[in-house]
Amino acid sequence: MSCKSPGDENAFESRTEEILIKLSSYPCEVHVVLALAVFALEYEECSSQLSKKSTSLKRQDAVVELNNLVNQALQVIEHILELEKLISGDRDSEPKLARVIMDTPFYAYWSIITLVACATELSLLTSDEDIKSYDLSHFSHKMGFILNKFEGQLTICQQEKEEVRAKKELWKLVCTAPPKITEVFQRLVLFKHKAYPQPPIISVNPTNKEVFNINVLEGKWVLFYISSLDNVSDQDISCLKEVYEGIEKHNKCVIVWIPVVEDWTGGGKEQFKEWRSKMPWYAVQYFSPTVIGYLEQRWNFKGEEEEHSAWFGTTAAAIALLFAEIPEARECRAKGLSRTLAEAVVVLKSLTRPQPFTNTDATPVLLDGSNKQVCSHSILTV
C-alpha cells in the first residue's frame, strides 16, 4: 500500500488512484473498508519492528504523529459507514442526507490517500536505512477539517432521520385515531417524539397555574387559532375575545392558540409570552415541528400574509373547527367557515345561543371557507 518513491510529491496521489481503479466496481464504503483492512495488515506486520526502532525521541514523536493520523482516518471511515446505515430508498424525504452523500467520494478519497501516506511513513520508520520520515502535517490538517465538517453533517442527518420517523409515526397515529375529539387532540396537538426533546405544553390561561385536563374537550367544539408569532395582532385577539365570553359562558367551545414556531431560541419565548398574556384561552407552546409539517401538507398552512386559502385570511391565521356531531354542527356546516377571522367570528357568534347537547360522541369535522364540509375524521388521515 505504501509508495515506492515517497520523495515524489505526486506519489501519494498516483498510488491512491491505482487503488481506486482496482476498486472502481465497488461503492465508496467498500473502498475505505478494504483500504483500511490492507493498512491494518501492514501495520500489524510492522508493529513489533516499529517499537524496536522507536528509540530516539524524534522517532517516538513521529510514531505518535502517525498513530494520531491513523485514528483520524479511522474516525472518518466510521462516519462513512454510519452514513451508509442512514441511507434509505426515499431520498426525496431526506434532502440533507442526499447532499452529504454527494460528499462521500471526497471523504473516501482523503481517507485512502491518508492511509497511503501512513503506510509509507510506517515503512520509513521501520526501515533499516536512516531515511528521513515524511511530514504528515498536511494530511493531519486536512483530516481534521474533514472530520469536524463530517461530524456536523452526520448530526444533522441523524436528526433528519429522526424527523422522518416522527412524521411516519404521527401519520400512523392520526390515521388510527378513534373518532373522539380527545383522541385526535392528544395525537395531533400533543404529539411528542424523541426527535424533539421538548414536548408541547398547554397553558389553560395566561397565569399558567391550572393544569390542562384533556377531558374538558369532551363533546365540545375546538377552535384552533393557528398563526406565526409575527402574524398575531391585537385586532385578531380583540375579535376572538368578542365571542370568547359567549362560547365560554355556554360551555360549548374552547379556543386553542397554536403558534407555529420552528425555533424557540432567541426572542421566540418572549414574543410568545407577550401575546399569551393577552389571550384568556388555551395556548400551545413548543408545538411539534412534525405537526407543523403535517398542517402545511394536509391543511395547506403557509403562515405568510400573501397566502389566501380556504383556511387563512389576510392575517395568515387559520381558523379550523374540529367539533362534535351535535345539532348545532348542521347549522354551522350550512354557514361554513369564512376566510377572514372577522367573518369567522360572525359564524362563531351563532354558537353562543344556549342549546342542549344531545350527543357527546365527538366526531371531528372540519369546515372550509365555502358553504360545505371538507370532510369529517378522514381529514386527519393520510
Short mmCIF file of the C-alpha atoms (twelve columns), coordinates in Angstrom:
data_MODEL
# 
_entry.id   MODEL 
# 
loop_
_atom_site.group_PDB 
_atom_site.id 
_atom_site.type_symbol 
_atom_site.label_atom_id 
_atom_site.label_alt_id 
_atom_site.label_comp_id 
_atom_site.label_asym_id 
_atom_site.label_seq_id 
_atom_site.Cartn_x 
_atom_site.Cartn_y 
_atom_site.Cartn_z 
_atom_site.pdbx_PDB_model_num 
ATOM 1   C CA . MET A 1   0.000   0.000  0.000   1 
ATOM 2   C CA . SER A 2   2.946   2.311  0.597   1 
ATOM 3   C CA . CYS A 3   4.596   4.404  -2.097  1 
ATOM 4   C CA . LYS A 4   7.877   3.252  -3.537  1 
ATOM 5   C CA . SER A 5   9.058   6.814  -4.160  1 
ATOM 6   C CA . PRO A 6   7.831   8.870  -1.167  1 
ATOM 7   C CA . GLY A 7   10.002  11.805 -2.211  1 
ATOM 8   C CA . ASP A 8   7.824   12.369 -5.268  1 
ATOM 9   C CA . GLU A 9   5.135   14.924 -4.372  1 
ATOM 10  C CA . ASN A 10  2.652   13.139 -6.667  1 
ATOM 11  C CA . ALA A 11  3.457   9.666  -5.357  1 
ATOM 12  C CA . PHE A 12  0.576   9.516  -2.861  1 
ATOM 13  C CA . GLU A 13  -1.963  10.688 -5.446  1 
ATOM 14  C CA . SER A 14  -0.718  8.172  -8.025  1 
ATOM 15  C CA . ARG A 15  -0.821  5.283  -5.560  1 
ATOM 16  C CA . THR A 16  -4.324  6.259  -4.413  1 
ATOM 17  C CA . GLU A 17  -5.561  6.430  -7.991  1 
ATOM 18  C CA . GLU A 18  -4.181  2.927  -8.623  1 
ATOM 19  C CA . ILE A 19  -6.111  1.625  -5.624  1 
ATOM 20  C CA . LEU A 20  -9.344  3.355  -6.675  1 
ATOM 21  C CA . ILE A 21  -9.057  1.998  -10.218 1 
ATOM 22  C CA . LYS A 22  -8.769  -1.546 -8.872  1 
ATOM 23  C CA . LEU A 23  -11.833 -0.982 -6.655  1 
ATOM 24  C CA . SER A 24  -13.854 1.014  -9.189  1 
ATOM 25  C CA . SER A 25  -16.599 -1.608 -9.373  1 
ATOM 26  C CA . TYR A 26  -17.342 -1.203 -5.659  1 
ATOM 27  C CA . PRO A 27  -19.076 1.638  -3.781  1 
ATOM 28  C CA . CYS A 28  -17.182 4.179  -1.652  1 
ATOM 29  C CA . GLU A 29  -17.806 2.446  1.666   1 
ATOM 30  C CA . VAL A 30  -16.190 -0.711 0.300   1 
ATOM 31  C CA . HIS A 31  -13.177 1.310  -0.921  1 
ATOM 32  C CA . VAL A 32  -12.412 2.634  2.558   1 
ATOM 33  C CA . VAL A 33  -13.040 -0.672 4.346   1 
ATOM 34  C CA . LEU A 34  -10.708 -2.618 2.035   1 
ATOM 35  C CA . ALA A 35  -8.048  0.106  2.203   1 
ATOM 36  C CA . LEU A 36  -8.247  0.068  5.992   1 
ATOM 37  C CA . ALA A 37  -8.004  -3.728 6.059   1 
ATOM 38  C CA . VAL A 38  -4.843  -3.703 3.929   1 
ATOM 39  C CA . PHE A 39  -3.287  -0.978 6.076   1 
ATOM 40  C CA . ALA A 40  -4.167  -2.888 9.265   1 
ATOM 41  C CA . LEU A 41  -2.334  -5.973 7.974   1 
ATOM 42  C CA . GLU A 42  0.753   -3.931 7.125   1 
ATOM 43  C CA . TYR A 43  0.664   -2.175 10.477  1 
ATOM 44  C CA . GLU A 44  0.381   -5.474 12.356  1 
ATOM 45  C CA . GLU A 45  3.354   -6.889 10.481  1 
ATOM 46  C CA . CYS A 46  5.477   -3.848 11.302  1 
ATOM 47  C CA . SER A 47  4.293   -3.186 14.863  1 
ATOM 48  C CA . SER A 48  6.997   -5.181 16.664  1 
ATOM 49  C CA . GLN A 49  9.728   -3.762 14.471  1 
ATOM 50  C CA . LEU A 50  8.322   -0.263 14.933  1 
ATOM 51  C CA . SER A 51  8.619   -0.455 18.722  1 
ATOM 52  C CA . LYS A 52  12.215  -1.641 18.475  1 
ATOM 53  C CA . LYS A 53  13.298  1.134  16.163  1 
ATOM 54  C CA . SER A 54  11.473  3.931  18.008  1 
ATOM 55  C CA . THR A 55  14.276  4.501  20.471  1 
ATOM 56  C CA . SER A 56  15.094  8.095  19.652  1 
ATOM 57  C CA . LEU A 57  12.835  10.906 20.808  1 
ATOM 58  C CA . LYS A 58  12.472  12.105 17.248  1 
ATOM 59  C CA . ARG A 59  11.205  8.743  16.053  1 
ATOM 60  C CA . GLN A 60  8.859   8.456  19.035  1 
ATOM 61  C CA . ASP A 61  7.299   11.776 18.068  1 
ATOM 62  C CA . ALA A 62  6.926   10.533 14.501  1 
ATOM 63  C CA . VAL A 63  5.163   7.383  15.732  1 
ATOM 64  C CA . VAL A 64  2.766   9.463  17.841  1 
ATOM 65  C CA . GLU A 65  2.008   11.652 14.830  1 
ATOM 66  C CA . LEU A 66  1.439   8.544  12.704  1 
ATOM 67  C CA . ASN A 67  -0.940  6.964  15.213  1 
ATOM 68  C CA . ASN A 68  -2.918  10.195 15.587  1 
ATOM 69  C CA . LEU A 69  -3.358  10.448 11.828  1 
ATOM 70  C CA . VAL A 70  -4.422  6.803  11.586  1 
ATOM 71  C CA . ASN A 71  -7.012  7.483  14.286  1 
ATOM 72  C CA . GLN A 72  -8.359  10.470 12.325  1 
ATOM 73  C CA . ALA A 73  -8.676  8.382  9.164   1 
ATOM 74  C CA . LEU A 74  -10.402 5.637  11.155  1 
ATOM 75  C CA . GLN A 75  -12.966 8.117  12.541  1 
ATOM 76  C CA . VAL A 76  -13.772 9.442  9.065   1 
ATOM 77  C CA . ILE A 77  -14.228 5.875  7.808   1 
ATOM 78  C CA . GLU A 78  -16.509 5.096  10.744  1 
ATOM 79  C CA . HIS A 79  -18.615 8.141  9.860   1 
ATOM 80  C CA . ILE A 80  -18.848 6.982  6.231   1 
ATOM 81  C CA . LEU A 81  -20.202 3.639  7.452   1 
ATOM 82  C CA . GLU A 82  -22.610 5.370  9.866   1 
ATOM 83  C CA . LEU A 83  -23.870 7.475  6.982   1 
ATOM 84  C CA . GLU A 84  -24.430 4.335  4.922   1 
ATOM 85  C CA . LYS A 85  -26.712 2.964  7.650   1 
ATOM 86  C CA . LEU A 86  -28.876 6.087  7.423   1 
ATOM 87  C CA . ILE A 87  -29.452 5.755  3.682   1 
ATOM 88  C CA . SER A 88  -32.927 4.604  2.704   1 
ATOM 89  C CA . GLY A 89  -34.732 4.319  -0.595  1 
ATOM 90  C CA . ASP A 90  -36.633 7.596  -0.260  1 
ATOM 91  C CA . ARG A 91  -34.062 10.310 -0.941  1 
ATOM 92  C CA . ASP A 92  -36.717 12.989 -1.521  1 
ATOM 93  C CA . SER A 93  -37.784 12.919 2.135   1 
ATOM 94  C CA . GLU A 94  -34.171 13.295 3.299   1 
ATOM 95  C CA . PRO A 95  -32.618 16.141 1.257   1 
ATOM 96  C CA . LYS A 96  -29.903 16.896 3.817   1 
ATOM 97  C CA . LEU A 97  -28.747 13.294 3.793   1 
ATOM 98  C CA . ALA A 98  -28.773 13.278 -0.003  1 
ATOM 99  C CA . ARG A 99  -26.448 16.307 -0.070  1 
ATOM 100 C CA . VAL A 100 -23.988 14.719 2.368   1 
ATOM 101 C CA . ILE A 101 -23.956 11.504 0.332   1 
ATOM 102 C CA . MET A 102 -22.628 13.549 -2.584  1 
ATOM 103 C CA . ASP A 103 -19.586 14.425 -0.438  1 
ATOM 104 C CA . THR A 104 -18.854 10.786 0.431   1 
ATOM 105 C CA . PRO A 105 -16.467 10.116 -2.518  1 
ATOM 106 C CA . PHE A 106 -14.413 13.141 -1.417  1 
ATOM 107 C CA . TYR A 107 -14.210 11.861 2.177   1 
ATOM 108 C CA . ALA A 108 -13.385 8.354  0.954   1 
ATOM 109 C CA . TYR A 109 -10.583 9.655  -1.290  1 
ATOM 110 C CA . TRP A 110 -8.927  11.571 1.538   1 
ATOM 111 C CA . SER A 111 -9.262  8.628  3.899   1 
ATOM 112 C CA . ILE A 112 -7.490  6.357  1.435   1 
ATOM 113 C CA . ILE A 113 -4.729  8.797  0.487   1 
ATOM 114 C CA . THR A 114 -4.122  9.392  4.191   1 
ATOM 115 C CA . LEU A 115 -3.780  5.651  4.779   1 
ATOM 116 C CA . VAL A 116 -1.355  5.502  1.847   1 
ATOM 117 C CA . ALA A 117 0.705   8.269  3.452   1 
ATOM 118 C CA . CYS A 118 0.579   6.466  6.811   1 
ATOM 119 C CA . ALA A 119 1.652   3.180  5.224   1 
ATOM 120 C CA . THR A 120 4.551   4.963  3.538   1 
ATOM 121 C CA . GLU A 121 5.571   6.615  6.805   1 
ATOM 122 C CA . LEU A 122 5.336   3.246  8.537   1 
ATOM 123 C CA . SER A 123 7.743   1.696  6.016   1 
ATOM 124 C CA . LEU A 124 10.200  4.557  6.530   1 
ATOM 125 C CA . LEU A 125 10.098  4.290  10.333  1 
ATOM 126 C CA . THR A 126 10.731  0.530  10.253  1 
ATOM 127 C CA . SER A 127 13.413  0.668  7.572   1 
ATOM 128 C CA . ASP A 128 16.994  -0.351 8.359   1 
ATOM 129 C CA . GLU A 129 18.201  2.657  6.420   1 
ATOM 130 C CA . ASP A 130 18.388  6.052  8.089   1 
ATOM 131 C CA . ILE A 131 15.740  7.688  5.951   1 
ATOM 132 C CA . LYS A 132 14.054  10.904 6.995   1 
ATOM 133 C CA . SER A 133 10.410  10.383 7.905   1 
ATOM 134 C CA . TYR A 134 7.699   12.111 5.921   1 
ATOM 135 C CA . ASP A 135 5.927   15.244 7.163   1 
ATOM 136 C CA . LEU A 136 2.298   14.233 7.725   1 
ATOM 137 C CA . SER A 137 1.084   17.616 8.977   1 
ATOM 138 C CA . HIS A 138 -0.684  18.398 5.676   1 
ATOM 139 C CA . PHE A 139 -2.762  15.237 5.954   1 
ATOM 140 C CA . SER A 140 -3.418  15.851 9.633   1 
ATOM 141 C CA . HIS A 141 -4.810  19.324 8.957   1 
ATOM 142 C CA . LYS A 142 -6.920  18.078 6.060   1 
ATOM 143 C CA . MET A 143 -8.367  15.161 8.004   1 
ATOM 144 C CA . GLY A 144 -9.044  17.392 10.989  1 
ATOM 145 C CA . PHE A 145 -11.058 19.741 8.775   1 
ATOM 146 C CA . ILE A 146 -12.952 16.864 7.161   1 
ATOM 147 C CA . LEU A 147 -13.666 15.211 10.499  1 
ATOM 148 C CA . ASN A 148 -15.058 18.395 12.008  1 
ATOM 149 C CA . LYS A 149 -17.288 19.070 8.993   1 
ATOM 150 C CA . PHE A 150 -18.397 15.453 8.659   1 
ATOM 151 C CA . GLU A 151 -19.374 15.151 12.323  1 
ATOM 152 C CA . GLY A 152 -21.623 18.200 11.993  1 
ATOM 153 C CA . GLN A 153 -23.200 16.844 8.827   1 
ATOM 154 C CA . LEU A 154 -23.753 13.441 10.393  1 
ATOM 155 C CA . THR A 155 -25.522 15.006 13.382  1 
ATOM 156 C CA . ILE A 156 -27.826 16.906 11.022  1 
ATOM 157 C CA . CYS A 157 -28.555 13.748 9.016   1 
ATOM 158 C CA . GLN A 158 -29.332 11.750 12.154  1 
ATOM 159 C CA . GLN A 159 -31.738 14.487 13.266  1 
ATOM 160 C CA . GLU A 160 -33.355 14.500 9.834   1 
ATOM 161 C CA . LYS A 161 -33.756 10.727 10.032  1 
ATOM 162 C CA . GLU A 162 -35.478 11.032 13.406  1 
ATOM 163 C CA . GLU A 163 -37.756 13.718 11.964  1 
ATOM 164 C CA . VAL A 164 -38.754 11.371 9.130   1 
ATOM 165 C CA . ARG A 165 -39.507 8.642  11.677  1 
ATOM 166 C CA . ALA A 166 -41.505 11.138 13.725  1 
ATOM 167 C CA . LYS A 167 -43.544 12.102 10.653  1 
ATOM 168 C CA . LYS A 168 -44.359 8.472  9.882   1 
ATOM 169 C CA . GLU A 169 -45.323 7.863  13.496  1 
ATOM 170 C CA . LEU A 170 -47.568 10.945 13.548  1 
ATOM 171 C CA . TRP A 171 -49.388 9.960  10.367  1 
ATOM 172 C CA . LYS A 172 -49.896 6.447  11.685  1 
ATOM 173 C CA . LEU A 173 -51.278 7.787  14.968  1 
ATOM 174 C CA . VAL A 174 -53.635 10.176 13.209  1 
ATOM 175 C CA . CYS A 175 -54.780 7.519  10.745  1 
ATOM 176 C CA . THR A 176 -55.686 5.132  13.546  1 
ATOM 177 C CA . ALA A 177 -57.185 7.735  15.891  1 
ATOM 178 C CA . PRO A 178 -60.686 6.817  17.149  1 
ATOM 179 C CA . PRO A 179 -63.413 9.343  16.211  1 
ATOM 180 C CA . LYS A 180 -63.158 11.220 19.506  1 
ATOM 181 C CA . ILE A 181 -62.027 14.802 19.844  1 
ATOM 182 C CA . THR A 182 -59.857 13.960 22.843  1 
ATOM 183 C CA . GLU A 183 -58.039 11.240 20.901  1 
ATOM 184 C CA . VAL A 184 -57.458 13.427 17.868  1 
ATOM 185 C CA . PHE A 185 -56.313 16.315 20.056  1 
ATOM 186 C CA . GLN A 186 -53.957 14.066 22.037  1 
ATOM 187 C CA . ARG A 187 -52.362 12.566 18.941  1 
ATOM 188 C CA . LEU A 188 -52.139 15.729 16.859  1 
ATOM 189 C CA . VAL A 189 -51.681 18.715 19.171  1 
ATOM 190 C CA . LEU A 190 -49.859 16.909 21.980  1 
ATOM 191 C CA . PHE A 191 -47.704 14.776 19.687  1 
ATOM 192 C CA . LYS A 192 -44.196 14.215 21.011  1 
ATOM 193 C CA . HIS A 193 -41.202 12.282 19.715  1 
ATOM 194 C CA . LYS A 194 -37.567 11.853 20.697  1 
ATOM 195 C CA . ALA A 195 -36.606 13.826 17.581  1 
ATOM 196 C CA . TYR A 196 -37.733 16.879 19.563  1 
ATOM 197 C CA . PRO A 197 -36.732 16.658 23.255  1 
ATOM 198 C CA . GLN A 198 -39.071 19.478 24.313  1 
ATOM 199 C CA . PRO A 199 -42.671 18.162 24.379  1 
ATOM 200 C CA . PRO A 200 -45.610 20.505 23.705  1 
ATOM 201 C CA . ILE A 201 -47.025 22.328 26.724  1 
ATOM 202 C CA . ILE A 202 -50.602 23.586 27.008  1 
ATOM 203 C CA . SER A 203 -51.373 26.528 29.264  1 
ATOM 204 C CA . VAL A 204 -55.006 26.899 30.325  1 
ATOM 205 C CA . ASN A 205 -54.815 30.678 30.798  1 
ATOM 206 C CA . PRO A 206 -52.208 33.470 30.921  1 
ATOM 207 C CA . THR A 207 -51.361 32.742 34.566  1 
ATOM 208 C CA . ASN A 208 -50.390 29.171 33.608  1 
ATOM 209 C CA . LYS A 209 -51.340 27.965 37.084  1 
ATOM 210 C CA . GLU A 210 -54.053 25.495 36.073  1 
ATOM 211 C CA . VAL A 211 -53.173 22.029 34.813  1 
ATOM 212 C CA . PHE A 212 -54.654 21.127 31.435  1 
ATOM 213 C CA . ASN A 213 -57.185 18.294 31.525  1 
ATOM 214 C CA . ILE A 214 -57.956 16.898 28.101  1 
ATOM 215 C CA . ASN A 215 -61.317 15.594 29.278  1 
ATOM 216 C CA . VAL A 216 -62.700 19.164 29.220  1 
ATOM 217 C CA . LEU A 217 -62.836 18.803 25.428  1 
ATOM 218 C CA . GLU A 218 -65.431 16.037 25.544  1 
ATOM 219 C CA . GLY A 219 -68.492 16.943 23.487  1 
ATOM 220 C CA . LYS A 220 -67.266 20.445 22.607  1 
ATOM 221 C CA . TRP A 221 -66.178 22.357 19.570  1 
ATOM 222 C CA . VAL A 222 -62.446 23.000 19.438  1 
ATOM 223 C CA . LEU A 223 -61.361 26.126 17.614  1 
ATOM 224 C CA . PHE A 224 -57.718 26.084 16.511  1 
ATOM 225 C CA . TYR A 225 -56.323 29.580 16.097  1 
ATOM 226 C CA . ILE A 226 -53.125 28.876 14.142  1 
ATOM 227 C CA . SER A 227 -50.629 31.615 13.351  1 
ATOM 228 C CA . SER A 228 -46.988 32.541 13.401  1 
ATOM 229 C CA . LEU A 229 -45.788 34.848 16.164  1 
ATOM 230 C CA . ASP A 230 -45.354 37.656 13.652  1 
ATOM 231 C CA . ASN A 231 -48.886 37.376 12.273  1 
ATOM 232 C CA . VAL A 232 -50.774 37.704 15.542  1 
ATOM 233 C CA . SER A 233 -52.377 41.101 16.069  1 
ATOM 234 C CA . ASP A 234 -54.303 42.910 18.782  1 
ATOM 235 C CA . GLN A 235 -57.182 43.179 16.311  1 
ATOM 236 C CA . ASP A 236 -57.295 39.383 15.901  1 
ATOM 237 C CA . ILE A 237 -57.298 38.884 19.643  1 
ATOM 238 C CA . SER A 238 -59.997 41.519 20.087  1 
ATOM 239 C CA . CYS A 239 -62.216 39.793 17.505  1 
ATOM 240 C CA . LEU A 240 -61.868 36.435 19.207  1 
ATOM 241 C CA . LYS A 241 -62.410 37.936 22.654  1 
ATOM 242 C CA . GLU A 242 -65.696 39.322 21.332  1 
ATOM 243 C CA . VAL A 243 -67.114 35.821 21.068  1 
ATOM 244 C CA . TYR A 244 -64.957 34.061 23.646  1 
ATOM 245 C CA . GLU A 245 -67.058 35.160 26.607  1 
ATOM 246 C CA . GLY A 246 -70.202 33.913 24.926  1 
ATOM 247 C CA . ILE A 247 -68.930 30.480 23.968  1 
ATOM 248 C CA . GLU A 248 -67.238 30.081 27.338  1 
ATOM 249 C CA . LYS A 249 -70.438 31.047 29.148  1 
ATOM 250 C CA . HIS A 250 -72.417 28.340 27.414  1 
ATOM 251 C CA . ASN A 251 -69.531 25.887 27.755  1 
ATOM 252 C CA . LYS A 252 -69.852 24.822 24.147  1 
ATOM 253 C CA . CYS A 253 -66.491 25.637 22.573  1 
ATOM 254 C CA . VAL A 254 -62.846 26.043 23.526  1 
ATOM 255 C CA . ILE A 255 -60.262 28.106 21.678  1 
ATOM 256 C CA . VAL A 256 -56.695 26.846 21.351  1 
ATOM 257 C CA . TRP A 257 -53.982 29.149 20.059  1 
ATOM 258 C CA . ILE A 258 -51.286 27.215 18.203  1 
ATOM 259 C CA . PRO A 259 -48.304 29.436 17.406  1 
ATOM 260 C CA . VAL A 260 -46.204 27.962 14.626  1 
ATOM 261 C CA . VAL A 261 -42.625 28.485 15.805  1 
ATOM 262 C CA . GLU A 262 -39.746 26.480 14.366  1 
ATOM 263 C CA . ASP A 263 -37.084 27.966 16.647  1 
ATOM 264 C CA . TRP A 264 -37.899 28.829 20.258  1 
ATOM 265 C CA . THR A 265 -34.436 30.199 20.987  1 
ATOM 266 C CA . GLY A 266 -33.716 33.889 20.822  1 
ATOM 267 C CA . GLY A 267 -36.759 36.133 21.086  1 
ATOM 268 C CA . GLY A 268 -39.343 33.433 20.373  1 
ATOM 269 C CA . LYS A 269 -40.158 32.718 24.007  1 
ATOM 270 C CA . GLU A 270 -40.526 36.368 24.962  1 
ATOM 271 C CA . GLN A 271 -42.708 37.080 21.939  1 
ATOM 272 C CA . PHE A 272 -44.880 34.102 22.840  1 
ATOM 273 C CA . LYS A 273 -45.258 35.285 26.450  1 
ATOM 274 C CA . GLU A 274 -46.235 38.764 25.303  1 
ATOM 275 C CA . TRP A 275 -49.078 37.534 23.095  1 
ATOM 276 C CA . ARG A 276 -50.031 34.804 25.544  1 
ATOM 277 C CA . SER A 277 -50.649 37.358 28.288  1 
ATOM 278 C CA . LYS A 278 -53.428 38.873 26.155  1 
ATOM 279 C CA . MET A 279 -55.288 35.624 25.471  1 
ATOM 280 C CA . PRO A 280 -57.683 34.129 28.037  1 
ATOM 281 C CA . TRP A 281 -57.987 30.830 26.159  1 
ATOM 282 C CA . TYR A 282 -55.752 27.772 25.770  1 
ATOM 283 C CA . ALA A 283 -52.338 28.066 24.126  1 
ATOM 284 C CA . VAL A 284 -49.742 25.535 22.987  1 
ATOM 285 C CA . GLN A 285 -46.036 26.145 23.456  1 
ATOM 286 C CA . TYR A 286 -43.392 24.014 21.722  1 
ATOM 287 C CA . PHE A 287 -45.847 22.744 19.106  1 
ATOM 288 C CA . SER A 288 -44.107 19.862 17.339  1 
ATOM 289 C CA . PRO A 289 -42.354 20.772 14.043  1 
ATOM 290 C CA . THR A 290 -43.583 17.408 12.752  1 
ATOM 291 C CA . VAL A 291 -47.183 18.521 13.199  1 
ATOM 292 C CA . ILE A 292 -46.347 21.880 11.612  1 
ATOM 293 C CA . GLY A 293 -45.263 19.931 8.537   1 
ATOM 294 C CA . TYR A 294 -48.497 17.968 8.688   1 
ATOM 295 C CA . LEU A 295 -50.538 21.197 8.761   1 
ATOM 296 C CA . GLU A 296 -48.578 22.572 5.812   1 
ATOM 297 C CA . GLN A 297 -49.176 19.441 3.767   1 
ATOM 298 C CA . ARG A 298 -52.688 18.425 4.802   1 
ATOM 299 C CA . TRP A 299 -54.275 21.713 5.923   1 
ATOM 300 C CA . ASN A 300 -52.395 23.936 3.471   1 
ATOM 301 C CA . PHE A 301 -50.922 26.111 6.220   1 
ATOM 302 C CA . LYS A 302 -48.432 28.645 4.825   1 
ATOM 303 C CA . GLY A 303 -48.108 31.275 7.512   1 
ATOM 304 C CA . GLU A 304 -47.443 34.079 5.035   1 
ATOM 305 C CA . GLU A 305 -49.603 37.141 4.538   1 
ATOM 306 C CA . GLU A 306 -49.827 36.753 0.802   1 
ATOM 307 C CA . GLU A 307 -51.304 33.271 1.124   1 
ATOM 308 C CA . HIS A 308 -55.090 33.105 0.855   1 
ATOM 309 C CA . SER A 309 -56.805 29.754 1.025   1 
ATOM 310 C CA . ALA A 310 -59.960 28.293 2.447   1 
ATOM 311 C CA . TRP A 311 -58.247 28.219 5.805   1 
ATOM 312 C CA . PHE A 312 -56.468 31.527 6.032   1 
ATOM 313 C CA . GLY A 313 -57.392 35.173 5.993   1 
ATOM 314 C CA . THR A 314 -55.204 38.204 5.486   1 
ATOM 315 C CA . THR A 315 -53.747 37.704 8.954   1 
ATOM 316 C CA . ALA A 316 -52.400 34.306 7.895   1 
ATOM 317 C CA . ALA A 317 -54.239 32.819 10.852  1 
ATOM 318 C CA . ALA A 318 -56.043 29.536 10.411  1 
ATOM 319 C CA . ILE A 319 -59.454 29.137 11.942  1 
ATOM 320 C CA . ALA A 320 -60.035 25.406 11.916  1 
ATOM 321 C CA . LEU A 321 -63.076 23.996 13.682  1 
ATOM 322 C CA . LEU A 322 -62.858 20.480 14.990  1 
ATOM 323 C CA . PHE A 323 -66.161 19.829 16.677  1 
ATOM 324 C CA . ALA A 324 -68.620 17.225 17.907  1 
ATOM 325 C CA . GLU A 325 -71.511 15.839 15.889  1 
ATOM 326 C CA . ILE A 326 -74.257 17.701 17.740  1 
ATOM 327 C CA . PRO A 327 -77.323 19.590 16.400  1 
ATOM 328 C CA . GLU A 328 -75.519 22.938 16.076  1 
ATOM 329 C CA . ALA A 329 -72.984 21.327 13.763  1 
ATOM 330 C CA . ARG A 330 -75.519 21.159 10.937  1 
ATOM 331 C CA . GLU A 331 -76.206 24.886 11.187  1 
ATOM 332 C CA . CYS A 332 -72.509 25.708 11.362  1 
ATOM 333 C CA . ARG A 333 -71.846 23.495 8.348   1 
ATOM 334 C CA . ALA A 334 -74.509 25.311 6.382   1 
ATOM 335 C CA . LYS A 335 -72.900 28.691 7.131   1 
ATOM 336 C CA . GLY A 336 -69.393 27.466 6.532   1 
ATOM 337 C CA . LEU A 337 -66.134 28.792 7.902   1 
ATOM 338 C CA . SER A 338 -65.174 32.129 6.371   1 
ATOM 339 C CA . ARG A 339 -61.781 33.070 5.028   1 
ATOM 340 C CA . THR A 340 -61.143 36.061 7.260   1 
ATOM 341 C CA . LEU A 341 -61.011 35.965 11.005  1 
ATOM 342 C CA . ALA A 342 -63.672 38.683 11.255  1 
ATOM 343 C CA . GLU A 343 -66.073 36.638 9.129   1 
ATOM 344 C CA . ALA A 344 -65.287 33.537 11.154  1 
ATOM 345 C CA . VAL A 345 -66.247 35.430 14.295  1 
ATOM 346 C CA . VAL A 346 -69.704 36.026 12.816  1 
ATOM 347 C CA . VAL A 347 -70.127 32.273 12.441  1 
ATOM 348 C CA . LEU A 348 -68.805 31.649 15.939  1 
ATOM 349 C CA . LYS A 349 -71.337 34.032 17.429  1 
ATOM 350 C CA . SER A 350 -74.054 31.606 16.390  1 
ATOM 351 C CA . LEU A 351 -72.559 29.137 18.829  1 
ATOM 352 C CA . THR A 352 -73.381 31.363 21.796  1 
ATOM 353 C CA . ARG A 353 -77.093 30.552 21.644  1 
ATOM 354 C CA . PRO A 354 -77.780 28.148 24.526  1 
ATOM 355 C CA . GLN A 355 -78.882 24.770 23.173  1 
ATOM 356 C CA . PRO A 356 -78.554 21.437 24.977  1 
ATOM 357 C CA . PHE A 357 -76.157 18.782 23.790  1 
ATOM 358 C CA . THR A 358 -77.867 15.652 22.571  1 
ATOM 359 C CA . ASN A 359 -74.836 13.636 21.581  1 
ATOM 360 C CA . THR A 360 -71.479 13.549 23.333  1 
ATOM 361 C CA . ASP A 361 -69.747 11.465 20.687  1 
ATOM 362 C CA . ALA A 362 -67.030 13.795 19.421  1 
ATOM 363 C CA . THR A 363 -66.724 13.015 15.740  1 
ATOM 364 C CA . PRO A 364 -64.178 15.513 14.352  1 
ATOM 365 C CA . VAL A 365 -65.436 17.647 11.472  1 
ATOM 366 C CA . LEU A 366 -63.518 20.300 9.549   1 
ATOM 367 C CA . LEU A 367 -65.178 23.128 7.630   1 
ATOM 368 C CA . ASP A 368 -63.633 25.152 4.840   1 
ATOM 369 C CA . GLY A 369 -64.240 28.700 3.624   1 
ATOM 370 C CA . SER A 370 -67.063 27.688 1.307   1 
ATOM 371 C CA . ASN A 371 -70.505 26.556 2.364   1 
ATOM 372 C CA . LYS A 372 -69.575 22.936 2.685   1 
ATOM 373 C CA . GLN A 373 -67.913 20.435 4.951   1 
ATOM 374 C CA . VAL A 374 -64.445 19.446 3.765   1 
ATOM 375 C CA . CYS A 375 -64.693 16.045 5.399   1 
ATOM 376 C CA . SER A 376 -65.008 14.549 8.802   1 
ATOM 377 C CA . HIS A 377 -62.470 12.432 10.617  1 
ATOM 378 C CA . SER A 378 -60.805 11.481 7.337   1 
ATOM 379 C CA . ILE A 379 -59.267 14.977 7.068   1 
ATOM 380 C CA . LEU A 380 -56.794 13.828 9.659   1 
ATOM 381 C CA . THR A 381 -55.799 10.726 7.764   1 
ATOM 382 C CA . VAL A 382 -53.175 10.222 5.113   1 
# 
